[in-house]
């Protein structure tokens, strides 16, 4: 049996013991007050998150991949963040990969015993040919999920780097990863329901890791998404707006460039650099790993 009392996220919250006899508004106020503690808990581990981002950036720049692996809510959050990297940053679906115990079915339906399956934790990484160039983030609110623990140990055994995100203090997970991140959010308003504060903290941290990494990889110009995938009318409009914002051309001109290059980054570069040949543009961008600010700084048209 698991010693539940030793797990931070399993403690009872004294401030919400009257949930079942409270009014709707009172219940919501209790939830809201507890939620206010989450960003403060994340703030305390920003230095740990920064170390993780720098290592992930290094690994991805050198051809590695980023993996998230978890069970239950934690696993679902990892899959969510990974899937959103594709349209937001225009990366391959094989660059950031989310794995959940029990497989994709577990995204909708709880799979009995999945989080305790250590062998599956290892095999699920092996199924992606996980190797020493890659980086994996283990997600477990309790900090002890066997599926995740086994995956972390395997990752390190082959020379890969691993981070662990948990909301429990002194978690076993922190002992088996290179970059431990313990954002201790305290007892949940509903005892043990880590889909609440713990889940929110993990979501915030995952957003930070993926977004900050993509910024450092040149997927962002100023604070704009220049590698956005234009998969619907709203995103096409956003893309045109970004080109207008950065270059100062009018909407119609921006739309012409978007239609021509099918890329915000290429449209911006073409307008500012005065280059119009896609091969030339790609040559310059590739030279600077897709970083548009560096490419513009050193382009021939700007005296570089």
MARLUM-496226 format. One line per 5 residues: number of its first residue (from 1); their letters; for each residue x, y, z of N, C-alpha, C. Coordinates in pm, whole numbers. Example, Ala and Ser with C-alpha at 12.3 -4.5 7.8 and 13.67 -1.06 7.14 Angstrom:
1 = AS = 1319 -569 780 1230 -450 780 1320 -330 780  1285 -225 708 1367 -106 714 1290 3 787
END
This chain:
1 = XXXXX = 83 -120 0 0 0 0 87 125 0  41 227 -72 112 355 -76 82 435 50  187 493 107 169 577 226 115 713 181  -17 722 170 -83 843 119 -48 966 202  -36 948 331 -14 1062 421 119 1131 396
6 = XXXXX = 213 1060 333 345 1118 309 349 1201 179  241 1198 103 235 1269 -25 167 1404 -5  238 1510 -40 188 1646 -18 50 1667 -78  29 1618 -200 -96 1644 -269 -214 1564 -214  -188 1474 -121 -295 1393 -64 -342 1447 72
11 = XXXXX = -281 1555 119 -320 1611 248 -459 1674 240  -528 1680 354 -659 1746 359 -640 1896 377  -724 1973 312 -719 2119 317 -818 2168 425  -762 2226 530 -846 2272 642 -942 2385 603  -904 2458 497 -985 2573 458 -1106 2536 373
16 = XXXXX = -1114 2410 331 -1226 2372 244 -1305 2253 300  -1297 2230 429 -1364 2114 488 -1516 2124 484  -1567 2243 460 -1712 2260 456 -1767 2271 314  -1696 2215 220 -1741 2222 80 -1885 2173 63  -1917 2061 126 -2046 1998 101 -2164 2071 165
21 = XXXXX = -2138 2168 251 -2247 2243 313 -2238 2391 279  -2164 2423 175 -2145 2562 134 -2232 2594 13  -2261 2722 -5 -2337 2766 -122 -2248 2759 -245  -2308 2768 -360 -2231 2764 -485 -2124 2873 -487  -2164 2995 -452 -2068 3107 -452 -1957 3084 -352
26 = XXXXX = -1990 3031 -236 -1888 3004 -134 -1789 2898 -183  -1840 2795 -250 -1754 2691 -304 -1656 2751 -406  -1710 2832 -496 -1627 2891 -600 -1522 2986 -542  -1558 3059 -437 -1462 3149 -372 -1349 3070 -308  -1383 2955 -249 -1280 2870 -191 -1184 2820 -298
31 = XXXXX = -1240 2774 -411 -1157 2728 -521 -1066 2840 -571  -1125 2957 -590 -1051 3071 -642 -938 3113 -548  -966 3114 -420 -863 3150 -322 -747 3051 -324  -779 2924 -340 -674 2823 -346 -594 2837 -475  -662 2867 -584 -594 2882 -713 -492 2995 -711
36 = XXXXX = -515 3096 -628 -423 3210 -621 -285 3169 -571  -276 3054 -506 -147 3007 -455 -61 2942 -564  -123 2905 -675 -51 2831 -778 62 2910 -842  38 3031 -895 150 3105 -956 261 3138 -858  227 3150 -732 330 3177 -631 419 3054 -613
41 = XXXXX = 359 2936 -620 437 2813 -610 528 2797 -732  478 2833 -848 557 2825 -971 671 2926 -967  644 3044 -914 746 3149 -905 869 3102 -828  847 3019 -728 957 2975 -643 1052 2879 -715  1008 2823 -827 1094 2727 -899 1134 2776 -1038
46 = XXXXX = 1123 2907 -1061 1158 2961 -1192 1304 2933 -1230  1392 2934 -1130 1533 2905 -1160 1550 2762 -1209  1472 2669 -1153 1477 2529 -1196 1420 2514 -1337  1314 2587 -1365 1253 2582 -1497 1349 2639 -1600  1420 2746 -1563 1516 2809 -1655 1626 2712 -1695
51 = XXXXX = 1678 2637 -1599 1782 2538 -1629 1729 2432 -1727  1605 2393 -1705 1542 2295 -1793 1528 2349 -1935  1479 2473 -1947 1462 2535 -2079 1594 2542 -2154  1700 2583 -2086 1830 2595 -2152 1881 2461 -2204  1859 2356 -2126 1904 2223 -2170 1816 2170 -2283
56 = XXXXX = 1686 2192 -2273 1596 2149 -2381 1631 2221 -2511  1657 2351 -2501 1693 2430 -2619 1819 2373 -2684  1917 2344 -2602 2043 2287 -2652 2018 2155 -2723  1939 2070 -2661 1913 1937 -2717 1838 1947 -2850  1737 2032 -2857 1660 2046 -2980 1743 2108 -3091
61 = XXXXX = 1829 2203 -3056 1916 2267 -3155 2016 2168 -3214  2047 2064 -3137 2144 1964 -3182 2077 1840 -3242  1948 1850 -3269 1878 1741 -3335 1801 1648 -3245  1796 1679 -3116 1720 1596 -3023 1572 1631 -3024  1496 1559 -2942 1352 1582 -2931 1314 1603 -2785
66 = XXXXX = 1197 1663 -2764 1145 1684 -2630 1026 1591 -2608  1031 1515 -2500 923 1424 -2465 859 1467 -2333  728 1450 -2323 657 1461 -2196 598 1324 -2169  606 1277 -2045 547 1147 -2014 482 1152 -1875  360 1104 -1867 289 1107 -1740 166 1018 -1745
71 = XXXXX = 96 1012 -1632 -26 933 -1622 -141 1022 -1579  -262 985 -1616 -379 1061 -1574 -375 1206 -1619  -413 1295 -1528 -415 1438 -1559 -279 1486 -1609  -173 1444 -1541 -39 1487 -1579 -6 1445 -1722  -40 1322 -1757 -16 1274 -1892 -96 1351 -1995
76 = XXXXX = -221 1379 -1962 -306 1455 -2056 -251 1594 -2080  -201 1657 -1976 -145 1792 -1990 -21 1790 -2078  60 1686 -2066 179 1674 -2149 142 1657 -2295  44 1572 -2323 -2 1551 -2461 -60 1680 -2517  -133 1753 -2435 -193 1880 -2477 -85 1980 -2519
81 = XXXXX = 16 1998 -2433 120 2095 -2464 198 2055 -2589  228 1928 -2600 302 1880 -2718 223 1902 -2845  94 1871 -2842 13 1884 -2963 -2 2029 -3005  0 2121 -2909 -18 2263 -2942 109 2327 -2997  223 2261 -2982 347 2316 -3037 347 2315 -3189
86 = XXXXX = 277 2220 -3247 276 2206 -3394 212 2328 -3461  86 2364 -3429 26 2480 -3496 84 2613 -3449  126 2620 -3323 174 2747 -3269 310 2785 -3323  398 2687 -3334 537 2716 -3373 580 2654 -3505  488 2586 -3572 518 2529 -3702 622 2420 -3700
91 = XXXXX = 635 2350 -3587 735 2243 -3578 674 2110 -3619  759 2013 -3645 713 1879 -3678 645 1816 -3557  547 1731 -3583 480 1660 -3473 573 1562 -3405  690 1541 -3463 790 1450 -3404 896 1523 -3323  880 1654 -3305 980 1729 -3228 944 1733 -3080
96 = XXXXX = 818 1758 -3049 769 1758 -2911 661 1651 -2903  684 1552 -2820 598 1433 -2817 543 1409 -2677  413 1395 -2668 348 1367 -2540 308 1221 -2531  343 1158 -2420 310 1016 -2398 230 1004 -2269  119 932 -2274 37 910 -2155 25 761 -2126
101 = XXXXX = 34 726 -1999 20 587 -1958 -115 533 -2003  -113 419 -2069 -237 361 -2118 -267 396 -2262  -180 478 -2322 -199 515 -2463 -306 621 -2484  -331 652 -2610 -424 760 -2643 -565 738 -2588  -602 613 -2568 -734 585 -2510 -748 649 -2373
106 = XXXXX = -633 658 -2302 -635 713 -2166 -659 863 -2165  -656 927 -2281 -687 1070 -2287 -833 1094 -2252  -918 995 -2280 -1062 1009 -2255 -1113 919 -2143  -1051 802 -2133 -1101 704 -2035 -986 656 -1948  -1006 656 -1817 -902 610 -1724 -872 463 -1752
111 = XXXXX = -743 432 -1768 -701 295 -1794 -649 234 -1664  -718 133 -1616 -687 73 -1486 -545 18 -1481  -471 58 -1378 -337 4 -1354 -227 64 -1440  -261 154 -1532 -162 207 -1626 -49 281 -1555  -82 357 -1451 21 438 -1386 119 355 -1303
116 = XXXXX = 84 230 -1276 172 143 -1198 259 53 -1286  243 62 -1417 311 -28 -1509 450 27 -1545  551 -19 -1473 687 28 -1494 743 -14 -1631  712 -136 -1670 761 -186 -1799 708 -99 -1913  582 -61 -1904 522 23 -2009 589 159 -2015
121 = XXXXX = 628 212 -1900 695 342 -1897 822 340 -1981  896 231 -1973 1018 216 -2051 986 187 -2197  894 94 -2219 862 55 -2356 800 168 -2438  724 254 -2370 661 365 -2442 765 464 -2493  876 479 -2421 985 563 -2472 1059 490 -2584
126 = XXXXX = 1084 363 -2565 1156 285 -2666 1081 283 -2799  947 289 -2792 865 285 -2914 893 404 -3005  947 510 -2948 982 629 -3026 1132 636 -3055  1200 526 -3033 1346 522 -3051 1413 633 -2969  1365 652 -2849 1420 751 -2757 1569 725 -2740
131 = XXXXX = 1652 830 -2751 1796 811 -2744 1865 921 -2664  1997 913 -2658 2075 1001 -2571 2070 1149 -2613  2025 1177 -2734 2013 1317 -2778 1886 1384 -2726  1791 1302 -2681 1660 1352 -2645 1652 1403 -2500  1542 1469 -2471 1515 1519 -2336 1373 1478 -2300
136 = XXXXX = 1354 1428 -2178 1221 1387 -2135 1182 1456 -2006  1057 1499 -1999 1002 1560 -1879 900 1464 -1820  926 1419 -1698 833 1331 -1629 734 1413 -1549  606 1380 -1561 500 1456 -1496 423 1368 -1399  427 1403 -1274 351 1330 -1173 329 1418 -1051
141 = XXXXX = 204 1446 -1022 171 1534 -909 225 1476 -778  209 1346 -759 253 1282 -635 404 1270 -628  469 1271 -744 614 1258 -747 663 1116 -726  575 1019 -747 616 880 -722 555 779 -821  481 823 -920 413 733 -1012 512 634 -1076
146 = XXXXX = 494 503 -1056 589 403 -1106 615 411 -1256  510 432 -1335 523 443 -1481 623 552 -1518  611 667 -1453 698 780 -1482 838 758 -1425  846 706 -1305 975 681 -1241 1061 588 -1326  1000 482 -1377 1073 385 -1460 1123 452 -1588
151 = XXXXX = 1041 536 -1647 1081 605 -1770 1200 697 -1745  1199 766 -1631 1308 857 -1598 1439 781 -1578  1431 671 -1508 1551 591 -1483 1608 536 -1612  1520 493 -1701 1566 442 -1830 1633 553 -1911  1571 670 -1914 1625 782 -1991 1767 815 -1948
156 = XXXXX = 1787 823 -1820 1920 857 -1769 2020 743 -1791  1970 620 -1791 2060 505 -1809 2122 502 -1948  2057 566 -2046 2111 565 -2182 2177 698 -2217  2190 788 -2117 2261 913 -2139 2176 1031 -2178  2044 1015 -2180 1955 1127 -2209 1938 1211 -2083
161 = XXXXX = 1886 1331 -2098 1860 1417 -1983 1711 1415 -1949  1682 1433 -1820 1544 1425 -1776 1513 1532 -1672  1391 1584 -1679 1340 1676 -1577 1215 1613 -1517  1185 1651 -1394 1065 1599 -1330 982 1711 -1275  855 1716 -1312 765 1818 -1260 667 1752 -1164
166 = XXXXX = 670 1798 -1041 581 1746 -939 532 1858 -850  424 1832 -777 373 1933 -683 384 1882 -540  470 1785 -522 493 1730 -388 634 1762 -340  649 1781 -212 777 1816 -152 860 1690 -130  992 1701 -157 1084 1589 -139 1035 1463 -210
171 = XXXXX = 994 1479 -334 938 1368 -411 1046 1271 -457  1017 1142 -457 1112 1043 -510 1154 1076 -653  1064 1134 -730 1095 1171 -868 1216 1263 -876  1227 1352 -780 1337 1449 -782 1474 1384 -767  1474 1262 -715 1601 1192 -694 1649 1117 -818
176 = XXXXX = 1562 1106 -919 1600 1025 -1036 1604 1106 -1165  1602 1240 -1153 1609 1325 -1272 1725 1424 -1260  1763 1482 -1371 1871 1583 -1372 1821 1720 -1329  1693 1747 -1360 1636 1878 -1333 1504 1863 -1257  1510 1858 -1124 1388 1844 -1045 1315 1978 -1031
181 = XXXXX = 1184 1977 -1055 1101 2096 -1041 985 2062 -947  992 2110 -825 887 2083 -727 810 2212 -698  697 2228 -765 611 2344 -742 503 2302 -643  530 2320 -516 443 2267 -411 322 2358 -392  209 2311 -439 86 2391 -438 0 2366 -314
186 = XXXXX = 40 2271 -232 -34 2245 -109 -155 2155 -129  -226 2131 -22 -342 2043 -26 -447 2095 -123  -505 2004 -197 -609 2042 -294 -739 2080 -222  -820 2168 -282 -948 2202 -220 -1039 2080 -209  -1029 1989 -307 -1096 1860 -300 -985 1758 -279
191 = XXXXX = -981 1698 -162 -866 1616 -121 -822 1515 -227  -695 1527 -267 -637 1432 -361 -671 1455 -507  -755 1555 -537 -795 1579 -676 -690 1666 -744  -586 1604 -794 -473 1679 -849 -502 1735 -988  -624 1720 -1037 -664 1787 -1160 -690 1935 -1132
196 = XXXXX = -683 1974 -1005 -711 2112 -967 -581 2194 -958  -534 2229 -840 -416 2314 -829 -291 2251 -890  -271 2124 -866 -154 2056 -920 -153 2060 -1072  -269 2031 -1131 -280 2033 -1276 -255 2172 -1333  -306 2272 -1264 -286 2410 -1309 -138 2447 -1306
201 = XXXXX = -69 2409 -1200 74 2437 -1189 152 2368 -1300  120 2242 -1326 190 2169 -1432 164 2231 -1568  40 2275 -1590 7 2341 -1718 89 2469 -1735  101 2548 -1630 179 2672 -1638 325 2643 -1669  380 2542 -1603 522 2510 -1622 547 2454 -1762
206 = XXXXX = 458 2369 -1810 474 2316 -1946 467 2428 -2049  373 2520 -2031 365 2636 -2121 496 2713 -2122  554 2730 -2003 680 2803 -1992 793 2730 -2065  804 2600 -2042 913 2523 -2102 905 2526 -2254  790 2492 -2308 778 2484 -2454 789 2622 -2519
211 = XXXXX = 721 2721 -2462 721 2853 -2525 858 2920 -2515  921 2915 -2398 1053 2976 -2382 1156 2907 -2471  1145 2776 -2485 1236 2703 -2572 1220 2748 -2717  1096 2761 -2761 1072 2802 -2899 1117 2946 -2924  1105 3030 -2823 1157 3167 -2835 1307 3162 -2860
216 = XXXXX = 1376 3080 -2781 1523 3071 -2791 1567 3002 -2921  1477 2926 -2982 1509 2859 -3108 1473 2944 -3230  1429 3069 -3206 1402 3159 -3317 1263 3146 -3376  1171 3082 -3304 1035 3065 -3354 947 3186 -3325  1005 3286 -3261 931 3406 -3222 1011 3529 -3259
221 = XXXXX = 943 3631 -3311 1007 3761 -3338 936 3862 -3250  1014 3932 -3165 957 4018 -3060 868 3928 -2974  738 3948 -2976 651 3853 -2905 544 3799 -2998  583 3781 -3125 490 3738 -3228 525 3598 -3279  421 3522 -3314 439 3385 -3362 466 3386 -3512
226 = XXXXX = 592 3381 -3549 626 3394 -3691 636 3260 -3763  618 3150 -3692 616 3019 -3757 479 2953 -3742  379 3034 -3716 243 2985 -3697 195 2911 -3821  122 2801 -3801 63 2729 -3913 -74 2788 -3944  -95 2826 -4068 -219 2893 -4107 -323 2789 -4150
231 = XXXXX = -381 2721 -4052 -470 2609 -4080 -618 2646 -4085  -651 2772 -4058 -789 2816 -4071 -793 2966 -4099  -909 3020 -4129 -922 3161 -4168 -875 3256 -4058  -904 3220 -3933 -861 3306 -3823 -710 3317 -3818  -643 3204 -3838 -497 3204 -3830 -434 3273 -3951
236 = XXXXX = -501 3267 -4066 -452 3342 -4182 -461 3492 -4153  -572 3534 -4095 -589 3675 -4059 -485 3718 -3957  -456 3630 -3861 -355 3661 -3761 -218 3674 -3828  -190 3585 -3921 -62 3588 -3992 -44 3718 -4068  -148 3759 -4139 -143 3885 -4213 -120 4001 -4117
241 = XXXXX = -189 3998 -4004 -174 4103 -3904 -32 4111 -3849  31 3997 -3832 169 3994 -3782 263 4059 -3883  244 4026 -4010 329 4085 -4115 312 4237 -4119  187 4283 -4108 160 4427 -4104 228 4491 -3984  216 4426 -3869 271 4478 -3743 422 4494 -3751
246 = XXXXX = 490 4396 -3806 636 4396 -3809 693 4485 -3919  632 4481 -4036 691 4549 -4152 634 4687 -4182  511 4710 -4138 448 4840 -4166 379 4849 -4300  379 4741 -4379 307 4744 -4506 158 4736 -4480  77 4769 -4581 -67 4763 -4559 -117 4619 -4570
251 = XXXXX = -243 4601 -4536 -302 4468 -4528 -294 4394 -4661  -324 4464 -4771 -326 4399 -4902 -188 4349 -4943  -86 4429 -4917 51 4387 -4950 91 4267 -4863  57 4274 -4735 89 4163 -4646 24 4034 -4694  -101 4044 -4739 -174 3927 -4786 -108 3869 -4912
256 = XXXXX = -59 3955 -5000 10 3909 -5120 133 3826 -5083  210 3875 -4988 331 3804 -4946 298 3673 -4873  192 3676 -4792 150 3554 -4723 105 3450 -4826  28 3492 -4924 -18 3400 -5028 98 3344 -5108  200 3425 -5129 314 3382 -5210 403 3284 -5136
261 = XXXXX = 437 3317 -5010 535 3237 -4937 474 3134 -4842  344 3149 -4813 276 3056 -4721 346 3049 -4585  411 3157 -4548 489 3160 -4424 503 3303 -4375  471 3326 -4248 487 3459 -4189 634 3499 -4188  720 3407 -4146 863 3436 -4137 920 3475 -4272
266 = XXXXX = 888 3399 -4374 941 3428 -4508 885 3559 -4562  757 3585 -4536 696 3710 -4582 765 3830 -4519  787 3823 -4389 854 3933 -4318 995 3952 -4371  1067 3843 -4385 1205 3853 -4431 1212 3910 -4572  1122 3865 -4659 1122 3912 -4797 1095 4062 -4804
271 = XXXXX = 1000 4109 -4726 963 4251 -4728 1078 4338 -4677  1135 4301 -4563 1238 4384 -4501 1370 4375 -4576  1409 4256 -4619 1540 4237 -4683 1539 4274 -4831  1418 4286 -4888 1402 4312 -5032 1438 4191 -5117  1466 4078 -5054 1490 3956 -5130 1356 3896 -5169
276 = XXXXX = 1348 3839 -5290 1220 3788 -5337 1229 3643 -5382  1351 3591 -5389 1374 3455 -5434 1372 3360 -5315  1285 3260 -5320 1267 3170 -5206 1395 3093 -5173  1473 3057 -5275 1597 2985 -5248 1697 3073 -5173  1706 3199 -5212 1796 3291 -5144 1751 3315 -5000
281 = XXXXX = 1622 3331 -4984 1568 3354 -4850 1596 3234 -4761  1571 3115 -4812 1595 2994 -4734 1743 2979 -4700  1830 3017 -4792 1973 3006 -4768 2015 3092 -4649  1964 3215 -4647 1999 3305 -4537 1938 3258 -4406  1810 3222 -4410 1743 3178 -4287 1807 3051 -4232
286 = XXXXX = 1839 2958 -4319 1901 2833 -4274 2038 2857 -4211  2108 2956 -4264 2241 2988 -4211 2233 3030 -4066  2121 3093 -4030 2103 3140 -3892 1994 3061 -3819  1981 2935 -3859 1890 2841 -3791 1748 2894 -3778  1703 2968 -3878 1566 3017 -3879 1540 3137 -3791
291 = XXXXX = 1646 3190 -3729 1630 3306 -3641 1623 3432 -3728  1504 3488 -3741 1484 3598 -3834 1557 3724 -3792  1568 3749 -3664 1638 3869 -3617 1787 3862 -3655  1848 3745 -3633 1988 3727 -3670 2006 3729 -3821  1914 3669 -3892 1924 3665 -4038 1915 3805 -4097
296 = XXXXX = 1824 3885 -4045 1809 4023 -4094 1932 4106 -4058  1985 4083 -3941 2101 4159 -3895 2222 4136 -3984  2235 4014 -4036 2354 3979 -4112 2330 3968 -4262  2210 3997 -4308 2182 3984 -4450 2257 4089 -4530  2290 4055 -4653 2367 4144 -4740 2297 4277 -4761
301 = XXXX = 2164 4272 -4770 2087 4394 -4795 2103 4497 -4682  2146 4448 -4565 2161 4539 -4451 2307 4561 -4418  2392 4535 -4514 2533 4567 -4495 2610 4465 -4416  2551 4343 -4396 2618 4242 -4316 2730 4175 -4393
END
